[in-house]
Amino acid sequence: MISLEEYLLRLNSKGFHFGDDAIGFIYFGKHYTGATDELANAALELTLKAQKRFDGSFYVSLLETFSANEIKNRKEAIRFVRDKQLLAL
């Protein structure tokens, strides 16, 4: 499990560049929903796959959905979005 900071650095090295405002919002969403780094990373990954860019409202909505459904880790998050057909994965 890597930290959110490490995940953002990894994404940056792969060409996903986030401005300071986006990074601030990513951390805001994590703290607002009480998400772990693992869930924040999963929500960010799924947001980028679904939207092809960072969409703050989509990201926070995923985190809120994970929280409301007591999703605890990346594997559960991916299974949840597949089962509920929230995203085409």
Steps between C-alpha positions, in 0.01 A plus 500: 500500500644834403415839642289749309808719460699211349208415269482859376875495433462172309218645290710810433785280374251335261390834355201589717584849619283657767496867589521616859124558503429141390743357753340709772159374397619138497617537861184692592282215368705243689464688829138603439393137460744353752643273230821306539785558257412169334141610433607847389746339258227267369255787455764701318588204276135436416437870439787519251388180324139616473552869425842491328591801717464606861140593581475614860127454540517148354788412732322624813178330392687168474654551844158582648351191334781283636446642848121455488544138391777424751756422231834444673762437228584521129382148423160566658476836322563349157261213569234748615519722190492191275209339684299823505606573140607849603790491256585294197810315622 
